Amino acid sequence: MDEAAGPGGDDTILAHLERLRAADLPVRGGRTMAYVYDAGLAGLDELAARAHAAYAGVNGLDMTAFPSVVALENDVVRQAARLLGGGPATAGTFTSGGTESCLLAVLTAREHAARTRGVTAPEIVLPQTAHAAFHKAAALFGLTPVTVPVDPGTFRADPGATAAALTDRTALVVVSAPSYAHGVVDPVPAVAAAAAERGVLCHVDACIGGWYLGHRRLAGEIPPPPPFDLAVPGVTSLSVDLHKYGYTPKGASVLLFRDAELRRHGWFAHASWPGYPVVNATLQGTKSAGPLAAAWAVLRKVGTAGYTDLARRVDGATRRLTEGIGRIEGLRVLGAPDASLVAVAAAEEGPDPFVVADEMRLRGWYLQPQPAFGPSPANVHLTVTAAVADPARIDELLAELAAAAGRARALGPATADPAVAEAAAGLDPAALGPDEVAFALDVAGVGADGALPERMAPVLAVLQALPAPLTERLLPEVVARLYTA
C-alpha cells in the first residue's frame, strides 16, 4: 500500500496496519520481556486511548493557548514528586521519554555549571553501567564523559572512584536506580554527598525503576529499596518514566528538579526573530498533548493503592524468577537485583546466553541479549512486569528457560572467527568506506537487504568480538539497511 494507490476505506487501512503488526513482537501477555510494559489490567488500554484521542490535536507548544496542558502536567509532576522524595519547592517537566529526560538533565547541568561556576569545558561523571542516553547527551551538548568502573561483583557504582573522578570541570554526576543492565541501585547517598561537597549536581536515573521502587516502598511487608530519590541529600534531579512501570502509553516521562530555579537553566527562550516568542521546557517544540492526557488518565485510574499492589506482585514474581533461575543447570543471575530487572549469564560450563535467547524467541518469548562489557559477561535480560507476575506464568517461563538452556548447550556456543576479530582490530572506524562497511556487515551475517537471520547469536558473537568503536560505526549501518527511503 502506498500513496499512489489512492485513499482506501477505513477497514482496508486498519487491516493493512494489522498485517504489518503481525510481524512485531507482542506488546501484551508478558512474553516480550523488554521494551513493553503490561499491567494486565482490563480496560486500561481503552481508557488511555480515549484520553489520548481527546488531546491528540492539542499542541503543547503554547500553554497560554492550551491551559489544560499546564493543569495536566502540574498534576502529573506533583504525583511524581510526592512519590519520589520531593517537597514544596520541587519542580518538574513532562517529557517524551527517558532519553529526553536524561538529555534535559545533562543540558540543565551544563548550563548551570557555566552560569554559576564558569565551567567552559564541562565533564559528566558516569559509572560504566549508566544508560547510553547520557553518552548521547554528552555527544550532543559537548560534554566530556568520564566513565568510572563499577564493583565487578555487585555492578554498583563505586563511591570512592566516583568521588576521585570529580574535578572543577564536572557539571554532573549520574547514578542509577536501578541500572538497566543488572537491576541494581547504585549507592546514591554516598555519591550524592561527594557531589554536594564539590558543588556538583547529582542526577538519579530512575527512568525504568523509579515508579516501581517508589510504590514498592509503600508495601510495608516488602523490604524497601535502598535510598535513591530526591529525599537523599545532594540529589538535585531525578528522571522517572511513566510508560514503564506507570503502565501508561509510550511517550511519557517526568524530570524532577530540586527547585524551579535549577529547572530554568534547561529552558530555551528566543525572541530575536519576527515570529512569535518561543519558550521551550523540552527539546520538542510542537508536541501532541495526547501522551500527557493518556498518562494522567492512567495514573488517576490505577492510583496509589493500585500501583502498590502491582509493585507487590512484580516483587513476588521477580523473587520467584531469580530463585528459579538459580536452580537451572548452567545459568546464574548477575549481581543481586534490587528491582524487577534480571540479567542471566552462563554459569561454569553453561550454555551461550545468545543461543538461549534464540531458543526462547523461536518459542514465542523475547529475552534481550546483552553483550559482554567490562566486568559483565554476555547475558540475557528479563524485565518483569505485572503481566507475567502470576506464579503459574513465572513457572512456565522457568520451564521454557530450562529447556532452552538444555537445547543451547547441545547446540554449542556461537563463535566469531578469531581471524576476523584480529583483522578488525587494525581498522580505523572513521576511515571505513561503503565497501569496507558492506564487507564487515556481510561477515557479521547482515544481508544487503537489511534482513536479519532467524538466529541472532552468530551476529551478536561477531559484534561482541569487534572493538567497541567499530561496532558503533557498524550499528547505524545495520539499521540503515532496514530502510528503503
N, C-alpha and C positions, 0 to 999 in steps of 0.2 A: 504494500500500500504506500503511495506517495501522493504529493500534492497534485501531480499531473493526472491522477486518476479521478479527480473531482471530489465533491462532497459525497459522503455516504450517510446512510441512516444511522440513528443512534445505536441500534442493535449491532449493526455491522462494525461500527467503530469500536464499541466495547468488546465485541467478540475478538477483534484483532488484538486489542490490549491483553485480553485473557490468554490468547495463544502465545503472545510474547512472554507473559509471566510464567507460562508453563515451564520455561527453561530455567527459571530462577530458583534459588533456594526458598523453601517455605518460610514465611515470617511468623507463623503461628504453630503451636503444638509442641515447642520445646526441642525439636530435633536439630535446629540450626543454633549452635552454641557459640555464636559470635555475631556481631553486627545488629542483631534484632533483640527486642526485649518484649516479652509477652507476659502480661499479668494473669492471663487465663480467666479474666472476669467477664461475664456475659454483659453485653450492652455497652461496654466501654468504648469500643471502636465506633459504634454508631453515634454515640454522644459526641465524641471527638470530631467525627466527620461533619456532623450538623453544625457544631460550633465553628469549625474551620470554614465551612461554606458560608456561614453568616458574615464572616470577616475577611473572606478571600480577597475582596476588592478594596478593602480599606488599606490606605497607604500609611505605613508607619514612619514615613519620612518627616511629616509635619504634624507634630502633636497638637499644634494650635488649631489645625483644621479638623483633626480627629481626636478630640479629648478623651474619647473612650479608650484609646490606646494607652494613655497615661494611667487611667484608672485601673485597667487590667494589669499593666506592668507593675504598678505600685503594689497591688495585691500579691502578685507572684513573688516579687522581691521581698516583701515583708514576711511571707510564709517561709521562704528560704532562709532569711536572716534569723527568724525565731528558732528554726530547727538547728542552725549551724553556728551558734555562739555569737550572733550579732547582738547589738544593743541599739539604743535610741539614735546613735549617730551613724549607724551602718547605712551605706548607700549601695545601690546595685544597678545592673543593666541586664536586660533580657537580650540574648544573642541567638544566633542561628545554630549554635552547637559548640561542642567543646573546643574545637580548633579556634573558632573566632574568640571564645572567651580567653583562651591561652594567649592568642595574638594580642588581644587588647590589654591583658595583664602585663605583657612584656613591653608594649608600646607605652603604656602608662608609666612603667618603671623607668624606661629610657628618658622620657620627658621630665619625670620627677628628679632623676639624678642630674640631668642637665641644668634644670632651673634652680634646684635647691643646693646642689653640691658642685656645680660647674664641671660635671663629668662630660668630656668630649669624645672619649674612646671607650664606650661602655662595654662591660662584660656581663655575662649571665652565668652563674654557677649552677651546674646541673649534676645530679647523680647519674651514673650510667643508665639507670632504669627510667629516667624521665621520658615522658612521651615525646614522640617525634615532632609534635606541634611546636615545642619550644625551640627546636633546632630550625624549624621553618620560620618561626618568628625572628630568630636571630639573623637568618639569611635575609629576610625581607626588610628588617628595620636596622641593620647594620651594627648588631652587637656581636662580640666575640664569645662563642660558647666555651666555657671552661668545664670540662667533664671530669667528675670525681668518681673514683672506684667505689663500689658498694661492698658490704660484707659478703664474702664468697659463699657463706653458708646460709645466711638469712635473706640475702639480696636486699637488705635495707640500707639506706644511706648511712655513711659513716660520719657522725657529727664532727669528730676531730679533723678528718681530712677535708670536710666541707668548710669548717672554720678556717683551716690553714689556706684554703683557696681564695678566701675573701681578700680583696685589695681595695685601694682607694678608687679603683675604676669599676668595682662591682655595682651594678644597678639593681640586680635582683638575684635572689637565691630561691630555688624551687625545691619543694618536697612533694611527695605523692601520698594520697590517702584514698585508695591504695595505688601502688604502681600497677600498671596494666599487666605486665608480663607475668608476675607472680602473685598478685593479690595481697601484697604485704604493705602495711602502713609504715612509712618512714618515721624516725624519731623526731617528730615535729617540734616538741618543746625545746630540745637541745639545739636544733638547727636554728629555730626562730630566735632563741636567746643570743646565739652567736651573731646572727644577722643584726639584731637590735643593738648589740654592743658596738657594732661598726657603723650604725646608722643606715643600714641597708634594708630595703624592703624584702619581705618574705612572702612568697605565694604558695598556697597549698592547692595542688591539682587534685581536687576531689570529684573530677568530672564523672568518672564511672562509678564511684562507690559512695559519694557523699550522701546522697538521698537514702540509700540503703543503710549505711552505717549510722546516720543520724536517727533513723527510726528504729533500728535495732537497739540503739541505746535506750529507747523508751520501753523496750520489752524487758522488764525487770528480771525475769528468770534466766536471761541470756547474758553471759559475760560481756560487758561493754567493750567496744573497740578502744585502742589506745587514744589518748587525746590528740585531736587533729584539726580543730576548727578555729573560728575567729576568737573563741574564748581563750585560746592559748596566747600568752603574752609574746609579742613580737610578730605574730601573723598579721599581715597587712591586707591580704586579699585572698580570695578563695573562689574557685570555679566549681560548679556542680551542674551536671546535665539532667534535665527533666525527662528527656526522651530515652533515658536509660532506665534507672530504677524508679523514676516517676511514672514510667509506662505511658507517657504522652506521645503523640505523633512526632516524627522527627522534625528537627528544626527548632529545638527548644533547650536553651541553656541559660544559666544565670551566673554572672560575675559579680561577686560581692566585694566591697571595699571597706576598709576601716571607717572611712568617713567620706563625705561628699567632696571635700577639698582634694583628697587624693584622687578620687574618680575624675575630677575635672582635668587632670593632667593628660588624660587619654582622649578627650573630646577634640573634634575638629570643627573649626568655625571659619567661614570665609564670606567677606562682604565686598571684596575688591573685584567685582565684575558687575555687568549691567543687569544680571538676573536677580532672582530672589536671594535674600540672605540665607546661607546654608549653615546648619549646625548638626553634626552627627555624633551620637554617642557610640555608634558601632562602625564597623568597616563598611557596611552597606549604606546606601542612600535610600532609594525606593526599596521598600520591602513590604510584602503582604503581612497583614496582622493576623492572618489565618492561623499560623502556628502558635502565636501568643494566645489567641482565643481558645484554641483547642487545648493547650496546656492548662490554661486557667480552669476550663470546664472539667478536665480530668482530675486536677488537684482538688477541686471542690467536691467532685463525686466520690473519690476514694477517701479523702480526709485523713486526719492523723491516725485515727484508730485503724482504718483500713490499711494504710501503709505500714503501720506497726505489725499488723497481722501478716502482711505479705513478707515483711522482713523476717519475722519469726519463722515462717515457712521456708524461706530461702536459706536461712541459717541452718535449719534442721537438714535440709537437702544437701547443703554443702558439707556438713559434717558426715552424713551418711555416705556421700560420694568419696570424700577423702579417705575415710576408714576403709571403704570397699576397695579402692584402688590399691591400698596397702596390702590387700590380700591377693592381688592379681600377680601371678608369677611374671617377673621380668619388668614390672612397672613400678615407678615411685613418684611421689608428689614432691616437687621442688619447694623448699622452704616450708614455712608453716603459715598458710594463708590466713589473713585477718579478715578477709572479705569473701565475696562469692566468686572469686576468680581462681581457677586451679590450673597449674601447669604440670603436665605429666611427662616425665622423661623415662628413659630406659634405665632399669637397674643393671647391675653387673650381668653381662651376657644377655641382656634383654633385647627386644626387637627394635628395629629402626622406627622411631616415632613418626617419621614421614610416611612410611609404609602403613603403619597403624591408621593414620589419618585417611589414607587412600581406601583402606579396607572398610573403615567406618562410613566413608562417603558413598561407596558402592552399595551400601545397605541402608542409605537414607539418613545418615547422621553427618552433620558437618562439625568437625573439630578443627580449630585453626592451627596450622603448623607455625612454629616459631623457630627460626634457625638459631644455631649456637651463636652466642655473643658474650665476650668477656667470660665471667665465671659461670654463665648459664649455658648448659648444653642444649642441643636440639630437643624440642619438646612439642607437645600439642596442648593447646589452650582451650579450656572449657569455661564458659560464662554461664553460671547457674541462675536461671530466672524463676519466677513463680510458676510458670507454665510447666516446668519439669520437676516441681517440688513434691509431687505425690511420691510417697515411698515406693510404690509399685513401679512408677516411672523411673526412679533412680535405679532400682534393682534391674529393670530392663536394660538401662544404659550400661550398668556394670557388666551384665551378662554379655552384651554386644561387645563391650570393650575387651573383656577377657577372651572372647572368641577371636576378635580382630588381632589381638596380641599373639595368639597362637598361630593364626594364619601368616602374620607378618614374620614371625620367627622362622616359619617353614620357607617362606619366600626369600628370606635373606635381605640384607640392607641394600638400599640404593647407594651407589658409589659414583664418584666423579673420577674420570681418568686423571691420574697424577700428572701426566704429561700436559694435559690441558691447563691444570692449575699452575703448573710451573711456567708454562708459556704466558699465561695471563698475568703472572706476577711482574713480567717485564714490560707490560703495556702501559702507555700513558692514556688514561681515560679521556683527558681533554683533547688528545690528538686523534682520536678514533674517527675515521670517516665512515660513510654509509656502508661501504663494502666490508670493512672490519666489523662493524656492528652487526650486519646481516650474518656474517660468518659466526660470530660469537653467539648469536641467538639460535642459529641452526644447531650449533654444538650443544646448547642448553636444552634443545628439544622444542623450541618455539618456532612454528612454521611461519612462512612469509605472509600467510593469510590471517595471522593472529590466532589461529585455532590452537588451543591448549590441549595437551594429551589427556586422556581419561585418567591416567595415573600421573600425579604431580611430583611424586617422590624423586624421580630421576632429575627433573628440572630443579627442584629445591636443593638436591645434593650438589649440583653444579654451581648454582648461585651461592650456596654456602661456602664452597671451596674457593671462590674468587675473592680477591681483595675488595673490601667494602666500597672504595671509590669506584671500582669498575662495576660492581653490582648496581651502585646508584646511577651510573651512566647508562646501564642497560635497562633498568626497570622502566623508565619513561618510554623507551623504545618498544618494550613489550606491550605496554598499554596503547601506544600509538598504533600498533598493528591491529588493534581491535576496531579502530575507526576507519571508515571509508570516505569520510568527508570532513 
